[in-house]
């Protein structure tokens, strides 16, 4: 009985590691940037699911909420980063050094 428990647990953890690795590779291939924030979004989702389970919510609701929260935070992070890039970097590059002395 103990061997079966360890086997199932190990396969579950291995699947999580495999999915994380595949996600990092896909993200790197698509953007050319090795983004370690990928794991942070997963941790936020896990924390959300854990908190909902502590509040006695059903497992299906906790999993769905974790996916939704992680996706929303990832989307907002991307939008904020794109806005900062647009304001700070692109405006400095396009305007030239004679217009904005702080660039």
Secondary structure, DSSP 8 states (H G I E B T S, - for coil): -HHHHHHHHHHHHHHHHHHHHHHHHHHHHHHSS--THHHHHHHHHHHHHHHHHHTT--HHHHHHHHHHHHHHHHHHHHHHHHHHIIIIIIHHHHH-TTT-TT-
